[in-house]
Amino acid sequence: MNQESGGVGPHKMPRIALCGPMGIGKTTAVRSLCGALMSSSDVRNLDLAAHSKELTTVGTEFGEIDLGGGEVVQICGCPGQERFSFVRQWVLSVSMGVFIMTDVNSPTSLAETNHILDEIAQLPQPPVTLVLSARPAATQQIETFAQGVYSAGHGVIPVLEADPRDRGQLLDAMSVLVSMLSLQSENS
């Protein structure tokens, strides 16, 4: 991965997007990865019917993490509400990698994930994508979910379990994504 990998122009930092439904833990994941040095776009949640949380993301959250060896990556958290899908689509269009965060236990998770994967497939240069099961799930549930993604025509998309509060688990997922990006660049 190099500094020219993401965005437009030679000085742009590589970007990783975090997408998923409202309340799945995207803001928590950005904070876990980046610490206090992040920009937040949380406001009071006015859509309590959709989710009872106090605050919700209405724009893009940004943070940076140092992967070592001079590699710095920008993390971009997207709002989960569909009315802000234009923000998600922009972030996806300027990202080299994507974590789709979901709860594989939820009956709506497969449809939500496939919707985002459909958006990614429409991009001129689709980013490398991983699914993060942000809630504990049995191995069989994760395998069934992954098969559902494959059956929807999205190919093999890795599904990893990672708690958004656990920086170590998120960094492990990041290392898988970095490996996938390295393989992609070798095959290009």
N, C-alpha and C positions, 0 to 999 in steps of 0.2 A: 504494500500500500504506500502511495506517495502523496505529496501535497497536491499534485495535479489531478488526483483521482476524482474528487467531487466538485460540483459547482462548475462555474464558468471561469476560465482564465487560470494562469499559472500560480496565483497566490491564494487560491481558495482552499480551504481546509476540507478534508473528506468528511462527509456527513452520514450519520446513521439516524434513521427515523424510527420513532416509537409510535405505533398506531394501535388502535383497539377501541372497544366500547367505553363509554363513560364509567368511571369508577373502577377500572381494572388495575390501576396503579402506575400509569405512565408518568405522572408527576413524581411519584414516590421513586420510581426507577431513575429518573433524571437526577433527582436529589441524591439517591444512593450512589450513583456513578460519579457525579460532579461535585457533591458537597454544596456548600453555601454559595459557591460561585456559579450561579445559574440565574438566568432571567426567567421570571414566572409571569404568566398571564392569567392567573386565577382571579376570579371575581365571585361574588356571592351567587350561589346556585338559585336560580329562579324557577328551575324545572324540577321541583321536588317530586313530581309524579314519576319522572324517569329515574331519579336516584335521590336518596335522602342525604347525601353528603352536603356539607356546609358550603364548600367552595367548588368551582368547576373551571376548567381551562377553556378559554375562548379564543386564544391565539396560539402561537407557537412558543414553546419553552426551549431555551437554548442553554447548553452547558458544554464544557470541554473536558476531555479526559486525556491524560498523557499515557500512552501505551508503552512508553519506554523507547529508547533508541532514537529519540527525536520525533517519534510519531505521535501527533496530536489529532484527535478526532472530535468533531462537533456532534453532540447528541441533540436531536430535535424531537421534542414531544408534541404530538398533534392532539387537538381537541377530539373527544370521542363522540360528540353529538353530530348527527348527520347534517344538521343545518350549517355546520362549519366544514363540510366536506371540501369546499374550495380551498381551505387552508391545507388540509391533508393532501389534496392533489398537488398543490404547489410544492409542499415539502417532499413528497415522493418524487417529483420530477427533478429535484436537485440533490437527491440522496444516492449514495452508492450502495447502501445496505439498509434493510428494513427488519425490524422486529415487530411482528404482529402479536400483540399481547392479547390473550384470551383466557377464559375459564372453560376448559374442555368439558367440564361437568354441566355447563349451561346448555339448555336446549336450543338457544339461539346462536351459540358460538360458531358452529360450522357455517351457517349462512352469513354471519358477520365477517368471518375470515375470508370466505370465498368472494364476498363483495369487494373487500380490499384487494384481494389477489386479482380480481377482474380489472380493477382500476390500474394496478401495477402492470398487468399484461398489455394495457393500451398505450403505455409510455414508449417513446421511441427507443430509449435505452433502459429497460427495466432493471431496477436494482436487485441485488442478491437478497433473498428473503428467507427468514427463519420465523417460525411460530414459537412463541414462549407461552407455555401454560403457566399463568401467573398464580394459580391456586393449586393446592395439592390434588393429585389425580393418580389413580391406579394405572399401572403400565398398560393394562388392557384398554382403558379409556383413551389413553394417549395414542395407542396403536389404531384403535377404531377411528379416532378423529383424523389421524394422518391418512388413513385409507379413504376417508370421506373427502379429504382435500384432493387426493390423487384421483379418485373417481369423478370428481368435478372437472377434471381435465387440466389441473395445474401442475402435473408431474409430481416428482418426489420433492416435498418441502419438509426439511427436518423440523420436528416438533420436540422442543426441549422444555423441561420443567425448570423454572427459575422464579424465586420469590423476589418481587420488586424491592423489598426492604433489605435484601442480602447482596451487598456489593460483590462479594466473592462469587456467588452464583451468576450474577450478571456479567462479571468479567470472564467467567468460564464460557458463557454463551457468546460473549464478544469474541473470544479466541476462536470459537467455531466459525463465526461469521468471517473473521479475518482470514482463516484458512480457506473458506469457500471463495473469498475474493481473490486470494492468491492463486487458487486453482483456475478461476475464471480468467485471470490475466495471463496465465501460462497457456491456456487453450485459445486465447484470442490471437 
